[in-house]
Amino acid sequence: MAALHADKACDPAPVAQCGFDGVWGGGGGDGAAKFYVSSYFFDRASQAGVLPPNAIEAPITPLAFKLAADTACAARDAAARVQAFPLGPEGSPDAQLFCLDLTYCHALLTSGFGLEDETPIRLVKQVRYKGKPVEAAWPLGAAINSLGS
């Protein structure tokens, strides 16, 4: 996706280690085999109904965001969105942007981070830190992933 500038170099790191828009992607590490997403991604997936009810953690793939985006983008009005997504954001300012939000989630995971549609990722609402659950914004999730928690 052109908006992410995925081909922009992140000098001095090799292009293979670039994320998007010339930002260093972390270079891998032990955590690179596991990809965790949270916060905004978790909220949108929950509203799209692709997570079990009351889940705080679930396996998912980028394809789930694409399929939900296709459905959301085909819904032409509020009634159609409510029918397709009973847990969705209807009634909030986010409702009209639900198609865009889900499309962005998919594009960021695939075009931005270079994941395949079938790549398993872990969606989390909370992470354990010193034995206690804490909320994590997605940049923190990416940092934990890169460090190989």
Buried (B, 14 or more C-beta within 10 A) or exposed (E): BEEBBBEBEBEEBEEEEBBBEBEBBBEEEEBEEEBBBBBBBBBBBBBBBBBEEEEBBBEBBBBBBBBBBEBBEEBEEEEEBBEBBEEBBBEEEBBEBBBEBBBBBBBBBBBBBBBEBEBEBBBBBBBEEEEEEEEBEBEBBBBBBBEEB
